[in-house]
Amino acid sequence: MNIDKLHDRLGDLFFSSPEPGKTHSHAIQYDTARFTNFVITLTTFWVGVYLLLYLTVFKSNAAAIVNVSTILSLLTVLLINKKGHVLTARTLLITIMMTQFFILTTFILSNKSGIHLFYICIPPVCVLIWNYRIKKQRYLILLFSALSVFLLLGCEFTQTPLVKIPLENFQYLYSFSVVVIIGTMFLIVGYFSISITKATDTLQKLAATDTLTGVSNRRVFMETGERLLAEALRYNRDFTIMILDIDKFKSINDIYGHPVGDEIIKLTAKASVSFLRETDTFARIGGEEFAILLPETNSEQAIKVAEKLRTGIENLIFITQMKETIRHTISIGVTSFGKEIKNLDDLISKCDGALYRAKKSGRNKCVVF
């Protein structure tokens, strides 16, 4: 299972909800609303486990009541977060967690239970669920972090529990709490790492992808072209590029509007990719202009591919929302690597010349330079 699928499944499990105004273009930022749901759900699970321990092992109704109240409060916070009130949900989450720790440690179980050690989790959780770049949230991080440290140190002076539990049981509870804290921190860090990895992957994909069509962009075309040309020069391999342009595209925009023009561009890209091999690179390099890199392909093979591509586009039919039928064509310039080619710019320049000839000779044609 790859990182994206694992992250998405975790997000679905924890009822992911996007923050207001946030879109997938924010690739560098992990989804804090989703992460908040993760923390709420994880906390609810552990509170439930402790509830069972208080009822079955320690026979503490007071501690059990506190945990039941905590679970109900956390479920409410989960719904608030789901509704999009993420800042309120985060504040309530931290407040509920710290209140539970304070009541259990100060009034019911004392620091012998190890519950006070959960204060250690508060500062990192605050840093992860709030945006320190926003002044108000930065103050919340500092406030709750400082308060958790103060309460953690203060718990060292609570020695007499209200609940009479054998010392041996307290030792078991303390050890269990330490294990839970370590496990929780590993889960939180792991989830955060997955989120960061996914955001990085998304950012890299956005940097290499044309946003309208989903095909490679000019940057990828140039980088891949340089590499393939270097291999062709070094190993004397065949290498061909094509540049294609949608004929009379300005007229399509003027008559039907730019949204229809965008659809024609997307349709052209999708259809073109279907005629190519996996080893070929198809990229959008301009408004209605595309380029193709064909490794291990000579000019004779390339012209066959170009003709297949040209006739395929010519046979496409696009129907607008107004039930208007649009047919469009493309012109293609084809240039293969030769001894006179010194660099990729030379190859592109010659291919542009071939495309110009195709346009000048009546459009809807393939011309080899």
C-alpha positions as CSV (number, residue, x, y, z in Angstrom):
1,M,0.0,0.0,0.0
2,N,1.5,3.4,-1.0
3,I,1.6,6.5,1.2
4,D,-1.3,8.2,-0.6
5,K,-3.7,5.3,-0.2
6,L,-2.7,4.8,3.5
7,H,-3.2,8.5,4.3
8,D,-6.6,8.6,2.4
9,R,-7.8,5.5,4.3
10,L,-6.8,7.0,7.6
11,G,-8.5,10.2,6.6
12,D,-11.7,8.5,5.7
13,L,-11.6,6.5,8.9
14,F,-11.4,9.7,11.0
15,F,-14.1,11.6,9.1
16,S,-11.9,14.0,7.3
17,S,-13.3,17.5,6.8
18,P,-11.5,20.3,5.0
19,E,-10.9,23.6,6.6
20,P,-13.0,26.5,5.3
21,G,-11.5,28.0,2.2
22,K,-8.8,25.4,1.9
23,T,-8.2,23.6,-1.4
24,H,-6.0,20.9,-2.6
25,S,-3.6,23.5,-4.1
26,H,-2.3,24.0,-0.6
27,A,0.1,21.1,-1.1
28,I,2.7,22.2,1.4
29,Q,0.2,22.3,4.3
30,Y,-1.0,19.1,5.8
31,D,-4.8,18.9,6.5
32,T,-5.0,20.0,10.1
33,A,-8.8,19.3,10.3
34,R,-8.1,15.7,9.4
35,F,-5.3,15.5,11.9
36,T,-7.5,17.0,14.6
37,N,-10.0,14.2,13.9
38,F,-7.2,11.7,14.2
39,V,-6.2,13.1,17.6
40,I,-9.8,13.2,18.8
41,T,-10.5,9.6,17.8
42,L,-7.2,8.3,19.2
43,T,-7.9,10.1,22.5
44,T,-11.5,8.8,22.6
45,F,-10.1,5.2,22.1
46,W,-7.6,5.5,25.0
47,V,-10.2,7.1,27.3
48,G,-12.4,4.1,26.6
49,V,-9.7,1.7,27.4
50,Y,-9.0,3.4,30.7
51,L,-12.8,3.4,31.4
52,L,-12.8,-0.4,31.2
53,L,-9.8,-0.5,33.5
54,Y,-11.5,1.7,36.1
55,L,-14.7,-0.4,36.0
56,T,-13.2,-3.9,36.0
57,V,-9.8,-3.7,37.6
58,F,-9.7,-0.6,39.9
59,K,-13.5,-0.5,40.7
60,S,-13.4,3.3,40.7
61,N,-16.8,4.7,39.8
62,A,-15.5,8.3,40.2
63,A,-12.8,7.8,37.6
64,A,-15.2,6.0,35.4
65,I,-17.7,8.9,35.5
66,V,-14.9,11.3,34.5
67,N,-14.0,9.2,31.5
68,V,-17.6,8.8,30.4
69,S,-18.0,12.6,30.5
70,T,-14.7,12.9,28.6
71,I,-15.9,10.5,25.9
72,L,-19.2,12.4,25.4
73,S,-17.3,15.7,25.2
74,L,-14.9,14.4,22.7
75,L,-17.6,13.0,20.5
76,T,-19.2,16.5,20.6
77,V,-15.9,18.1,19.6
78,L,-15.7,15.6,16.7
79,L,-19.0,16.8,15.4
80,I,-18.0,20.4,15.8
81,N,-14.8,19.8,13.8
82,K,-16.8,17.9,11.2
83,K,-19.0,21.0,10.8
84,G,-15.9,23.1,9.9
85,H,-15.5,24.9,13.2
86,V,-11.9,23.7,13.4
87,L,-10.4,26.4,15.7
88,T,-13.2,25.9,18.3
89,A,-12.8,22.1,18.1
90,R,-9.1,22.3,18.7
91,T,-9.4,24.6,21.6
92,L,-12.1,22.4,23.2
93,L,-10.1,19.2,22.5
94,I,-7.0,20.5,24.4
95,T,-9.2,21.9,27.2
96,I,-11.1,18.7,27.7
97,M,-7.9,16.6,27.7
98,M,-6.2,18.8,30.3
99,T,-9.3,19.0,32.5
100,Q,-9.5,15.2,32.5
101,F,-5.9,14.9,33.4
102,F,-6.2,17.5,36.2
103,I,-9.3,15.9,37.8
104,L,-8.0,12.4,37.7
105,T,-4.5,13.3,39.0
106,T,-5.4,15.9,41.6
107,F,-8.7,14.6,43.1
108,I,-9.1,10.9,42.3
109,L,-6.0,8.9,41.4
110,S,-2.9,11.1,42.3
111,N,0.3,11.1,40.4
112,K,0.9,7.5,41.3
113,S,-1.4,6.6,38.4
114,G,0.9,8.1,35.8
115,I,-2.1,10.0,34.3
116,H,-0.2,13.3,34.8
117,L,2.4,12.2,32.3
118,F,-0.1,12.7,29.5
119,Y,0.5,16.5,29.9
120,I,3.7,15.7,28.0
121,C,1.6,15.1,24.9
122,I,-0.1,18.6,25.0
123,P,2.8,20.8,23.6
124,P,3.5,18.7,20.5
125,V,-0.2,18.2,19.8
126,C,-0.7,22.0,20.1
127,V,2.1,22.6,17.6
128,L,0.6,20.2,15.1
129,I,-3.0,21.2,15.2
130,W,-2.5,25.0,15.3
131,N,-0.8,27.2,12.8
132,Y,2.0,29.0,14.6
133,R,2.1,31.6,11.7
134,I,-1.2,33.0,12.8
135,K,-0.8,35.3,15.8
136,K,-3.9,34.1,17.7
137,Q,-3.1,30.4,17.3
138,R,0.5,31.1,18.3
139,Y,-0.7,32.5,21.6
140,L,-2.9,29.4,22.1
141,I,0.1,27.1,21.6
142,L,2.2,29.1,24.1
143,L,-0.7,29.3,26.6
144,F,-1.6,25.6,26.6
145,S,2.0,24.4,26.4
146,A,3.0,26.5,29.4
147,L,-0.1,25.5,31.4
148,S,0.6,21.8,30.7
149,V,4.1,22.1,32.0
150,F,2.9,24.0,35.1
151,L,0.3,21.3,35.8
152,L,2.7,18.5,35.2
153,L,5.1,19.9,37.8
154,G,2.3,20.7,40.1
155,C,1.1,17.1,40.0
156,E,4.3,16.0,41.8
157,F,2.8,17.4,45.0
158,T,-0.4,15.3,44.9
159,Q,0.3,12.3,46.9
160,T,-2.9,11.0,48.5
161,P,-5.5,9.5,46.1
162,L,-9.2,9.6,47.0
163,V,-9.6,6.1,45.6
164,K,-8.1,3.4,47.7
165,I,-6.2,1.1,45.3
166,P,-3.4,-1.3,46.2
167,L,0.0,0.1,45.5
168,E,0.8,-2.8,43.1
169,N,-2.2,-1.8,41.0
170,F,-1.0,1.8,40.9
171,Q,2.4,0.5,39.6
172,Y,0.6,-1.4,36.9
173,L,-1.4,1.7,35.9
174,Y,1.6,3.9,35.9
175,S,3.5,1.5,33.6
176,F,0.5,1.2,31.4
177,S,0.2,5.0,31.1
178,V,3.9,5.2,30.1
179,V,3.4,2.6,27.4
180,V,0.2,4.4,26.1
181,I,2.0,7.8,26.0
182,I,4.9,6.3,24.0
183,G,2.6,4.5,21.6
184,T,0.4,7.6,21.2
185,M,3.4,9.8,20.4
186,F,4.6,7.3,17.8
187,L,1.2,7.2,16.2
188,I,0.9,11.0,16.1
189,V,4.4,11.5,14.7
190,G,3.7,8.7,12.2
191,Y,0.5,10.2,11.0
192,F,2.1,13.6,10.7
193,S,5.0,12.2,8.7
194,I,2.6,10.5,6.3
195,S,0.8,13.8,5.9
196,I,4.0,15.7,5.2
197,T,5.2,13.0,2.7
198,K,1.9,13.2,0.9
199,A,2.0,17.0,0.8
200,T,5.6,16.8,-0.6
201,D,4.6,14.3,-3.2
202,T,1.6,16.5,-4.2
203,L,3.8,19.5,-4.5
204,Q,6.3,17.7,-6.7
205,K,3.4,16.5,-8.9
206,L,2.0,20.0,-9.2
207,A,5.4,21.3,-10.2
208,A,5.5,18.7,-13.0
209,T,1.9,18.7,-14.2
210,D,-0.2,21.1,-16.3
211,T,-3.1,22.0,-14.1
212,L,-5.7,22.1,-16.9
213,T,-5.0,18.9,-18.7
214,G,-3.1,16.8,-16.1
215,V,-0.3,16.0,-18.6
216,S,3.3,17.0,-18.2
217,N,4.2,20.7,-18.3
218,R,6.9,22.5,-20.2
219,R,9.4,22.1,-17.4
220,V,9.2,18.3,-17.6
221,F,9.3,18.4,-21.4
222,M,12.6,20.4,-21.4
223,E,14.2,18.3,-18.7
224,T,13.2,15.0,-20.3
225,G,14.1,16.2,-23.7
226,E,17.6,17.2,-22.6
227,R,18.1,13.8,-21.1
228,L,16.8,11.9,-24.1
229,L,18.9,14.0,-26.5
230,A,22.0,13.4,-24.4
231,E,21.4,9.7,-24.7
232,A,20.8,9.9,-28.4
233,L,24.1,11.8,-28.9
234,R,26.0,9.4,-26.7
235,Y,24.6,6.1,-27.9
236,N,23.6,7.2,-31.4
237,R,20.0,6.4,-30.8
238,D,16.9,7.5,-32.7
239,F,15.0,10.4,-31.2
240,T,12.1,12.4,-32.5
241,I,10.0,15.3,-31.2
242,M,6.7,16.6,-32.4
243,I,5.0,19.9,-31.8
244,L,1.3,20.0,-32.4
245,D,-1.1,23.0,-32.4
246,I,-4.9,23.1,-32.4
247,D,-6.0,24.7,-35.6
248,K,-8.1,27.9,-35.5
249,F,-8.3,27.7,-31.7
250,K,-8.9,31.5,-31.4
251,S,-12.1,31.1,-33.4
252,I,-13.3,28.3,-31.0
253,N,-12.8,30.6,-28.1
254,D,-14.4,33.6,-29.8
255,I,-17.5,31.6,-31.0
256,Y,-18.1,29.2,-28.0
257,G,-16.2,30.9,-25.2
258,H,-13.1,30.1,-23.2
259,P,-14.7,27.3,-21.0
260,V,-15.4,25.4,-24.2
261,G,-11.9,26.2,-25.4
262,D,-10.5,24.7,-22.2
263,E,-12.6,21.5,-22.8
264,I,-11.2,21.2,-26.3
265,I,-7.7,21.5,-25.0
266,K,-8.4,18.8,-22.4
267,L,-10.1,16.6,-25.0
268,T,-7.1,16.9,-27.3
269,A,-4.6,16.1,-24.6
270,K,-6.6,13.0,-23.4
271,A,-7.0,11.7,-27.0
272,S,-3.4,12.3,-27.9
273,V,-2.1,10.4,-24.9
274,S,-4.2,7.4,-25.9
275,F,-2.2,7.1,-29.2
276,L,1.2,7.1,-27.5
277,R,3.4,4.6,-25.8
278,E,4.2,4.7,-22.1
279,T,7.8,5.6,-22.9
280,D,6.7,8.7,-24.8
281,T,6.4,12.1,-23.1
282,F,3.3,14.2,-23.9
283,A,3.4,17.8,-22.6
284,R,1.5,21.0,-22.9
285,I,4.0,23.7,-23.6
286,G,1.7,26.7,-24.4
287,G,-2.0,27.7,-24.6
288,E,-3.1,25.3,-27.3
289,E,0.3,23.9,-28.2
290,F,1.6,20.5,-27.2
291,A,4.9,18.6,-27.6
292,I,5.8,15.0,-27.7
293,L,9.1,13.2,-27.1
294,L,9.5,9.9,-28.9
295,P,12.6,8.0,-27.8
296,E,14.0,5.2,-30.0
297,T,11.8,6.5,-32.9
298,N,13.1,7.6,-36.3
299,S,11.3,10.1,-38.7
300,E,9.6,7.4,-40.7
301,Q,8.1,5.8,-37.6
302,A,7.3,9.2,-36.2
303,I,5.3,10.3,-39.2
304,K,3.1,7.3,-38.9
305,V,2.4,8.1,-35.2
306,A,1.7,11.8,-36.2
307,E,-0.8,10.7,-38.9
308,K,-2.6,8.4,-36.5
309,L,-2.7,11.2,-34.0
310,R,-3.9,13.8,-36.6
311,T,-6.7,11.6,-37.9
312,G,-7.7,10.6,-34.4
313,I,-8.2,14.2,-33.4
314,E,-10.0,15.0,-36.6
315,N,-12.6,12.3,-35.9
316,L,-13.3,13.6,-32.4
317,I,-16.7,15.2,-31.7
318,F,-17.3,17.5,-28.8
319,I,-20.9,18.5,-27.9
320,T,-21.3,21.7,-25.9
321,Q,-24.0,22.2,-23.2
322,M,-26.0,24.0,-25.8
323,K,-26.0,20.8,-27.9
324,E,-23.7,22.3,-30.5
325,T,-21.3,20.0,-32.2
326,I,-17.6,21.0,-32.5
327,R,-15.0,19.3,-34.6
328,H,-11.4,20.5,-34.6
329,T,-8.1,19.6,-36.2
330,I,-4.5,19.8,-35.4
331,S,-1.3,20.6,-37.3
332,I,1.9,18.7,-36.4
333,G,5.6,19.4,-37.0
334,V,8.0,16.5,-36.8
335,T,11.8,16.6,-36.4
336,S,14.2,13.8,-35.8
337,F,17.6,13.9,-34.2
338,G,20.5,14.2,-36.7
339,K,24.1,15.1,-36.8
340,E,23.4,18.8,-37.4
341,I,21.5,18.9,-34.1
342,K,23.7,20.4,-31.3
343,N,21.1,20.9,-28.5
344,L,17.5,20.6,-27.7
345,D,16.8,24.2,-28.7
346,D,18.0,23.4,-32.3
347,L,15.6,20.4,-32.4
348,I,12.7,22.5,-31.1
349,S,13.5,25.3,-33.5
350,K,13.4,22.9,-36.5
351,C,10.2,21.3,-35.3
352,D,8.6,24.8,-34.9
353,G,9.6,25.4,-38.5
354,A,7.9,22.2,-39.6
355,L,4.7,23.2,-37.6
356,Y,4.8,26.6,-39.3
357,R,4.9,24.9,-42.7
358,A,2.0,22.7,-41.8
359,K,-0.1,25.7,-40.8
360,K,0.8,27.7,-43.9
361,S,0.0,24.8,-46.3
362,G,-3.6,24.5,-45.1
363,R,-3.6,23.2,-41.6
364,N,-4.7,19.7,-40.5
365,K,-1.4,18.3,-41.8
366,C,1.8,16.6,-40.6
367,V,5.1,18.1,-41.9
368,V,8.6,16.6,-41.3
369,F,11.6,18.8,-41.2
